[in-house]
């Protein structure tokens, strides 16, 4: 992994908006957590990967745990976007009660998500941390959200 992100402000010489910088840090954190795991990752490694200072990462998120929760929320949001777009895409091909077209489209869209190895590894890390008093409930809530969507909206039982 590169030590400095080429899109970081130091590399481009431009000033980023706060939301862009937050997205940059979250993307870097996704890769660092995915590569090193929750316990092996540090806010310093995330800061280096994002091309920002470590105090800035801490000021933005408060703690490594809060940063990981933000990464998890982002990963779960992307997963849900995949599911929701698959539902829309499959609608013309699916007749009422036909779950095969929906299932096929969800699977196809999910395969596209596999390219983001860091995102999937972060989801795995979150589920491995099920006993953690903060991360565990967040991971379970995210999986419950996905399960309820697949069951209620996609009609998969």
C-alpha positions in Angstrom: 0.0 0.0 0.0 1.3 3.4 -0.9 2.2 5.6 2.1 0.6 8.7 0.6 -2.6 9.0 -1.3 -2.0 10.7 -4.7 -5.3 12.5 -4.4 -4.5 13.9 -0.9 -4.3 17.7 -0.7 -0.5 17.6 -0.2 -0.1 15.7 -3.5 -2.4 17.9 -5.6 -1.7 21.3 -4.0 -5.4 22.1 -3.7 -7.6 22.4 -0.7 -10.3 19.8 -0.2 -13.8 20.3 1.3 -14.4 18.7 4.6 -16.8 16.1 3.2 -14.2 15.1 0.5 -11.5 14.8 3.1 -13.7 12.7 5.3 -14.4 10.4 2.3 -10.7 10.2 1.6 -9.9 9.2 5.2 -12.7 6.7 5.2 -11.4 5.1 2.0 -7.9 4.9 3.4 -9.2 3.5 6.6 -11.2 0.9 4.7 -8.0 -0.3 3.0 -5.9 -0.2 6.2 -8.5 -2.0 8.4 -9.0 -4.5 5.6 -5.3 -5.1 5.2 -4.3 -5.1 8.9 -7.5 -6.0 10.7 -9.0 -3.9 13.5 -6.4 -4.6 16.1 -3.4 -4.3 13.7 -4.6 -0.9 12.3 -3.7 2.4 13.8 -5.0 5.9 13.3 -1.4 6.8 12.3 -1.4 4.2 9.5 -4.8 5.5 8.3 -3.5 9.1 8.4 -0.4 8.2 6.3 -2.5 6.3 3.8 -4.9 9.3 3.5 -2.1 11.9 3.4 -3.3 13.7 6.4 -2.0 14.1 10.0 -2.8 11.5 12.7 -4.2 14.3 15.0 -6.6 15.3 12.2 -7.9 11.7 11.9 -8.5 11.6 15.7 -10.1 15.1 15.7 -12.4 14.0 12.8 -13.5 10.7 14.3 -12.5 10.8 18.0 -11.0 7.3 18.3 -10.0 4.3 16.3 -13.2 2.5 17.4 -15.4 5.4 16.1 -13.4 5.4 12.8 -14.0 1.7 12.4 -17.7 2.2 13.1 -17.8 4.9 10.4 -16.0 2.5 8.0 -18.5 -0.2 8.8 -21.5 2.1 8.3 -20.0 3.1 4.9 -19.5 -0.5 3.9 -23.0 -1.5 5.0 -24.4 1.5 3.1 -22.6 0.4 -0.1 -23.9 -3.1 0.4 -27.5 -1.8 0.8 -27.0 0.3 -2.3 -26.0 -2.8 -4.2 -29.1 -4.6 -3.0 -31.5 -1.7 -3.7 -30.1 -1.2 -7.2 -30.4 -4.9 -7.9 -34.1 -4.8 -6.9 -34.7 -1.9 -9.3 -32.8 -3.5 -12.1 -34.6 -6.9 -11.7 -38.1 -5.4 -11.6 -38.7 -5.5 -15.4 -37.7 -9.1 -15.6 -39.4 -10.3 -12.5 -43.1 -11.3 -12.3 -44.8 -11.0 -8.9 -43.4 -13.6 -6.5 -40.5 -14.4 -8.9 -37.5 -14.4 -6.7 -35.1 -16.0 -9.2 -34.6 -12.8 -11.2 -34.1 -10.8 -8.0 -31.7 -13.3 -6.6 -29.7 -13.4 -9.9 -29.5 -9.6 -10.1 -28.4 -9.3 -6.4 -25.7 -11.9 -7.0 -24.5 -10.1 -10.1 -24.3 -6.8 -8.4 -22.6 -8.3 -5.3 -19.9 -9.8 -7.5 -19.1 -6.2 -8.6 -18.6 -5.3 -4.9 -16.0 -8.1 -4.6 -13.4 -5.8 -6.3 -13.3 -3.7 -3.2 -11.3 -6.1 -1.1 -10.8 -3.7 1.8 -14.6 -3.1 2.1 -15.3 -6.9 2.3 -12.5 -7.5 4.7 -13.8 -4.7 7.0 -17.2 -6.3 7.0 -15.5 -9.6 7.9 -13.6 -7.9 10.7 -16.7 -6.3 12.1 -18.5 -9.7 12.3 -15.4 -11.3 13.9 -15.6 -8.6 16.6 -19.1 -9.7 17.6 -18.1 -9.8 21.3 -16.9 -6.2 21.2 -19.3 -4.1 23.2 -19.5 -1.3 20.6 -18.5 -2.9 17.3 -20.5 -6.1 17.8 -23.9 -4.4 18.1 -23.2 -2.2 15.2 -22.2 -5.2 13.0 -25.4 -7.1 14.1 -27.6 -4.1 13.4 -26.1 -3.8 9.9 -26.7 -7.4 9.2 -30.2 -7.2 10.5 -30.8 -4.3 8.2 -29.5 -6.3 5.2 -31.6 -9.4 6.2 -34.8 -7.4 6.7 -34.3 -5.7 3.3 -33.7 -9.1 1.5 -36.7 -10.6 3.3 -39.2 -7.8 3.2 -38.4 -5.8 0.0 -36.7 -8.5 -2.1 -39.1 -11.2 -1.0 -36.4 -13.7 -0.2 -37.3 -16.0 2.6 
